[in-house]
Amino acid sequence: MLFKHQLIVHEKLETHFIGSCKVAVTLTAQKLYDAFKTNEANANQLYLDKAIELSGEVLEFSTNQDGQTVVNFKTADPLVVINCTFKTNPGTLTAGSTITFKGICTGYIPDANVVINEGVLIK
């Protein structure tokens, strides 16, 4: 029962405070991908379930089944993207533009993507 309570509290903190929470680290989308590709275990310790601030080039964007904006950020590997689901609408986006955002790093799918949730546009 305690675990369920902890999960609910953690979920509420993520959902309501990502916009104002302190980020654990600031880096580029490419550097985040490089960290996971080079040493996934170390990258998990550094970034998993932490608020991070990223800058990256928008590759493409769409709207998911929940009406949230999902943005894929370019990496040097054409088969891998940084995938961010935004908590709030980031407004007008253009493929090829560079934006800065923060969100919670929730995992890495080798040869596919690094997943960021609860994204909030900074600039």
C-alpha positions in Angstrom: 0.0 0.0 0.0 2.8 2.4 0.8 4.3 1.8 -2.7 1.0 2.8 -4.3 1.0 6.1 -2.3 4.6 6.8 -3.3 3.8 6.3 -6.9 0.8 8.6 -6.8 2.9 11.3 -5.0 5.7 10.9 -7.6 3.3 11.1 -10.5 1.7 14.3 -9.1 5.1 15.9 -8.6 6.1 15.1 -12.2 2.8 16.3 -13.6 2.5 19.6 -11.7 6.0 20.8 -11.0 8.2 19.9 -14.0 7.8 23.5 -15.2 9.3 24.9 -12.0 11.5 22.1 -10.8 15.3 22.3 -10.8 16.9 20.4 -13.6 19.6 17.8 -12.8 21.6 18.6 -15.9 21.6 20.7 -19.1 22.9 19.2 -22.3 22.2 18.8 -26.0 19.9 16.1 -27.4 23.0 14.6 -29.2 25.0 14.4 -26.0 22.2 12.6 -24.2 22.0 10.1 -27.0 25.8 9.7 -27.0 25.7 9.0 -23.2 23.2 6.2 -23.6 24.9 4.7 -26.7 28.3 4.7 -25.0 27.3 3.4 -21.6 23.6 2.8 -20.9 24.1 1.8 -17.3 26.0 5.0 -16.5 23.5 7.1 -18.4 20.7 5.5 -16.5 22.3 6.6 -13.2 22.8 10.1 -14.5 19.6 10.8 -16.3 16.8 8.2 -15.7 13.8 9.7 -13.9 15.5 13.0 -13.6 14.4 16.4 -14.9 16.8 17.4 -17.6 17.1 20.4 -19.9 17.9 19.7 -23.5 18.5 21.7 -26.7 18.0 20.0 -30.0 17.0 20.3 -33.7 13.4 19.4 -34.4 13.3 16.5 -36.9 9.5 16.0 -36.9 6.5 16.4 -34.7 3.0 15.0 -34.4 0.0 14.7 -32.0 -0.5 11.5 -30.1 -3.8 9.8 -29.2 -4.1 11.9 -26.1 -3.8 15.1 -28.0 -0.2 15.8 -26.7 2.5 17.1 -29.0 5.3 14.6 -29.6 8.6 15.9 -31.0 11.4 13.8 -32.4 14.8 15.5 -32.1 17.6 14.8 -34.6 20.7 12.8 -33.6 23.8 12.0 -35.7 22.3 8.5 -36.2 19.5 8.7 -38.8 17.7 5.7 -37.1 17.7 7.1 -33.6 15.8 10.2 -32.2 15.3 11.8 -28.9 11.5 11.5 -28.4 9.7 14.0 -26.2 6.0 14.1 -25.3 5.1 17.6 -24.2 3.0 18.2 -21.1 1.8 21.5 -22.5 1.5 22.6 -26.1 4.9 24.0 -27.3 3.2 26.2 -29.9 4.3 26.5 -33.5 7.2 24.3 -34.3 9.2 24.1 -37.5 11.3 21.1 -38.6 14.9 22.1 -38.6 14.6 24.7 -35.8 16.4 24.3 -32.6 14.5 24.6 -29.3 15.3 24.2 -25.6 13.0 22.2 -23.4 13.0 20.3 -20.1 11.4 17.0 -19.2 11.8 13.7 -17.4 14.1 11.2 -19.0 12.1 7.9 -18.8 14.3 5.5 -20.7 16.3 4.4 -23.7 15.3 1.9 -26.4 18.6 0.9 -28.1 18.7 1.6 -31.8 15.4 3.5 -31.6 15.2 6.5 -29.1 15.7 8.1 -25.8 12.3 8.9 -24.2 11.5 12.2 -22.5 8.1 12.8 -20.9 6.4 15.8 -19.3 8.2 18.2 -21.8 7.9 21.9 -21.3 9.2 24.4 -23.8 11.8 26.9 -22.5 12.8 28.6 -25.7 
